[in-house]
Amino acid sequence: MLTEKQQNVLDTITEFISKYGKSPTIEELKELLGQKSKRGVTQYLEALEKKGFITRGYWFRSIKLWNSIGFQTTLNIPILWYANAWTPLANAEENDYGVLPISKNIISWDESNYFVLRVEWTSMNKYEVNGKLIENGSYILINKHESSLNNSDAFLFVVNNSATIKKYKQEGNTVYLLPESNDDYHNPIILSSEDNVLVNGKVIDVFNF
């Protein structure tokens, strides 16, 4: 059972996550709740955590909501950057663009294994993941620990410090990063097996919204 003030804090956190797709910081909660100190906010969070309504980690924006029976239904997966489904033009640095709450029924392992990227362009718009196409503007879920290459799945490659989504094929010493598109102007990226090409994980799901 929550007190009126504790319920107000929980409602504020829930509304913030719903609006921004990420949990508020202590400083943001302090301003939203009109508290004079961060300690006052922390005391409310400690009470909510003790009663099983939230959990907190040790990292930035780590508050997670639990439902009334104590079962966490979603995990906040970081949106790091964007990747081109064309030539690899997007810088591959990991920047924080918030989080995407994704069901635990989709995230089957440790959440730290996953991240989300936004796709630009159309070179993979014929490729389906779980019956859904990778379109311009799609958000793709990457499992960064699935990097064992094959000819059927789509992977996130980093070429010349830039990220691109492609299928993979190798013949002898030649590596092809292949598009799968309705637009015939998209061509493979042709590389040598000696080139510096990193595999940052496999595309395991697609979200179009």
C-alpha positions as CSV (number, residue, x, y, z in Angstrom):
1,M,0.0,0.0,0.0
2,L,1.4,3.4,-1.0
3,T,0.9,6.7,0.8
4,E,-0.5,9.6,-1.3
5,K,3.0,11.1,-1.7
6,Q,4.5,7.8,-2.7
7,Q,1.8,7.3,-5.3
8,N,2.4,10.7,-6.7
9,V,6.1,9.9,-7.1
10,L,5.3,6.6,-8.8
11,D,2.8,8.3,-11.1
12,T,5.4,11.0,-12.0
13,I,8.0,8.3,-12.9
14,T,5.4,6.3,-14.9
15,E,4.3,9.4,-16.9
16,F,7.9,10.4,-17.6
17,I,8.8,7.0,-18.9
18,S,5.7,6.9,-21.0
19,K,6.4,10.3,-22.5
20,Y,10.2,10.1,-23.1
21,G,10.9,6.3,-23.2
22,K,13.5,6.5,-20.5
23,S,13.5,6.9,-16.7
24,P,14.0,10.3,-15.1
25,T,17.2,11.3,-13.3
26,I,17.2,12.2,-9.6
27,E,17.6,15.8,-10.5
28,E,14.7,15.7,-12.9
29,L,12.5,14.1,-10.3
30,K,13.5,16.7,-7.8
31,E,12.3,19.4,-10.1
32,L,9.1,17.6,-11.1
33,L,8.2,16.9,-7.5
34,G,9.1,20.3,-6.1
35,Q,11.5,18.7,-3.6
36,K,14.2,20.8,-1.9
37,S,16.9,18.1,-2.0
38,K,17.9,15.0,-3.9
39,R,17.9,13.1,-0.6
40,G,14.1,13.6,-0.3
41,V,13.6,12.1,-3.8
42,T,15.9,9.1,-2.9
43,Q,13.9,8.4,0.2
44,Y,10.7,8.1,-1.9
45,L,12.6,5.8,-4.4
46,E,13.8,3.6,-1.5
47,A,10.3,3.2,-0.2
48,L,8.9,2.4,-3.7
49,E,11.7,-0.2,-4.2
50,K,11.1,-1.8,-0.8
51,K,7.4,-2.2,-1.6
52,G,8.2,-3.8,-5.0
53,F,7.0,-1.0,-7.4
54,I,10.3,-0.1,-8.9
55,T,13.9,-1.4,-9.1
56,R,17.0,0.8,-9.4
57,G,20.5,0.0,-10.8
58,Y,23.8,1.8,-10.4
59,W,23.8,3.4,-13.8
60,F,22.3,6.6,-15.3
61,R,18.4,6.5,-15.7
62,S,18.2,3.1,-14.2
63,I,14.7,3.2,-12.6
64,K,12.5,0.4,-13.8
65,L,8.8,-0.1,-13.2
66,W,7.2,-3.3,-11.9
67,N,3.5,-4.1,-12.0
68,S,1.3,-4.8,-9.0
69,I,2.3,-8.4,-8.8
70,G,6.0,-7.7,-8.9
71,F,6.7,-8.9,-12.5
72,Q,8.7,-6.6,-14.8
73,T,7.0,-6.7,-18.2
74,T,9.5,-4.6,-20.2
75,L,13.2,-3.9,-20.3
76,N,14.7,-0.5,-21.3
77,I,17.0,-1.2,-24.3
78,P,19.3,1.7,-25.3
79,I,18.9,3.4,-28.7
80,L,22.6,4.0,-29.6
81,W,22.7,5.6,-33.0
82,Y,21.5,4.9,-36.5
83,A,22.7,2.7,-39.3
84,N,22.4,3.0,-43.0
85,A,20.7,0.3,-45.1
86,W,22.8,1.6,-48.0
87,T,26.5,2.5,-48.1
88,P,28.0,2.8,-44.6
89,L,27.8,6.5,-44.0
90,A,26.5,6.7,-40.4
91,N,29.2,7.2,-37.8
92,A,29.3,4.1,-35.6
93,E,30.0,5.8,-32.2
94,E,27.7,4.7,-29.4
95,N,25.6,7.7,-28.4
96,D,22.7,7.8,-25.9
97,Y,19.4,8.5,-27.7
98,G,17.2,7.2,-24.9
99,V,15.7,3.8,-24.5
100,L,13.0,1.7,-26.1
101,P,10.9,-0.3,-23.6
102,I,10.7,-3.8,-25.0
103,S,8.8,-6.8,-23.7
104,K,10.6,-9.5,-21.8
105,N,8.9,-12.0,-24.1
106,I,11.1,-10.5,-26.9
107,I,14.3,-10.0,-24.9
108,S,15.1,-13.6,-24.0
109,W,18.5,-13.1,-22.3
110,D,20.4,-10.5,-20.4
111,E,19.3,-7.0,-21.5
112,S,22.9,-5.9,-21.7
113,N,23.3,-8.1,-24.8
114,Y,20.9,-5.8,-26.8
115,F,20.7,-2.4,-28.3
116,V,18.5,-0.6,-30.8
117,L,19.4,1.3,-34.0
118,R,17.3,3.4,-36.3
119,V,17.6,2.4,-40.0
120,E,18.2,5.0,-42.8
121,W,17.5,4.3,-46.5
122,T,16.0,1.3,-48.2
123,S,18.7,-1.3,-49.2
124,M,17.2,-3.9,-46.9
125,N,13.5,-3.2,-47.5
126,K,12.8,-6.7,-48.9
127,Y,14.4,-8.4,-45.9
128,E,12.0,-9.8,-43.3
129,V,12.6,-10.4,-39.6
130,N,9.8,-12.2,-37.8
131,G,7.5,-11.3,-40.8
132,K,8.4,-7.6,-40.6
133,L,10.4,-5.6,-43.2
134,I,13.4,-3.5,-42.5
135,E,12.1,-0.2,-43.9
136,N,13.5,3.4,-44.0
137,G,12.9,4.6,-40.4
138,S,12.6,1.1,-38.8
139,Y,14.0,0.5,-35.4
140,I,16.0,-2.8,-35.3
141,L,16.9,-4.8,-32.3
142,I,20.5,-6.1,-32.3
143,N,21.9,-8.9,-30.2
144,K,25.5,-7.9,-30.0
145,H,26.7,-11.4,-28.9
146,E,25.3,-13.1,-32.0
147,S,28.2,-12.5,-34.4
148,S,28.7,-15.9,-36.0
149,L,28.2,-15.0,-39.7
150,N,25.9,-16.9,-42.1
151,N,24.4,-16.3,-45.5
152,S,20.7,-16.0,-44.4
153,D,20.6,-13.4,-41.5
154,A,21.2,-9.7,-41.5
155,F,24.0,-8.3,-39.4
156,L,25.3,-4.9,-38.3
157,F,28.7,-4.3,-39.9
158,V,31.1,-1.5,-39.1
159,V,33.2,-0.6,-42.2
160,N,35.7,2.3,-42.0
161,N,34.1,3.3,-38.6
162,S,30.7,3.5,-40.1
163,A,27.6,1.2,-39.5
164,T,25.6,-0.6,-42.1
165,I,23.0,-3.4,-42.1
166,K,23.6,-6.1,-44.7
167,K,23.6,-9.8,-45.4
168,Y,26.9,-11.6,-45.7
169,K,28.6,-13.8,-48.3
170,Q,32.2,-14.9,-48.8
171,E,33.8,-16.4,-51.9
172,G,37.5,-17.2,-51.4
173,N,39.2,-14.0,-50.3
174,T,36.2,-11.8,-51.4
175,V,33.6,-10.6,-48.9
176,Y,30.2,-9.3,-50.1
177,L,27.9,-7.2,-47.9
178,L,24.6,-7.7,-49.7
179,P,21.5,-5.5,-49.9
180,E,18.0,-7.0,-50.2
181,S,15.9,-4.3,-51.7
182,N,13.1,-3.4,-54.1
183,D,15.3,-0.6,-55.3
184,D,17.7,-1.9,-58.0
185,Y,20.2,0.9,-57.5
186,H,21.5,-0.6,-54.3
187,N,24.8,-2.5,-55.0
188,P,26.8,-4.9,-52.8
189,I,29.8,-3.6,-50.8
190,I,32.7,-5.6,-52.0
191,L,35.6,-6.1,-49.6
192,S,38.6,-8.3,-49.1
193,S,38.8,-10.7,-46.1
194,E,41.9,-8.6,-45.2
195,D,39.8,-5.4,-44.7
196,N,38.9,-4.1,-41.3
197,V,35.3,-5.2,-41.0
198,L,33.7,-5.6,-37.6
199,V,30.5,-7.5,-36.9
200,N,28.5,-5.8,-34.1
201,G,25.7,-8.3,-33.8
202,K,22.7,-9.8,-35.6
203,V,19.3,-8.2,-36.3
204,I,16.8,-10.3,-34.3
205,D,13.7,-8.1,-34.6
206,V,12.2,-5.0,-36.3
207,F,9.8,-2.4,-35.0
208,N,7.9,-0.1,-37.4
209,F,5.9,2.7,-35.7
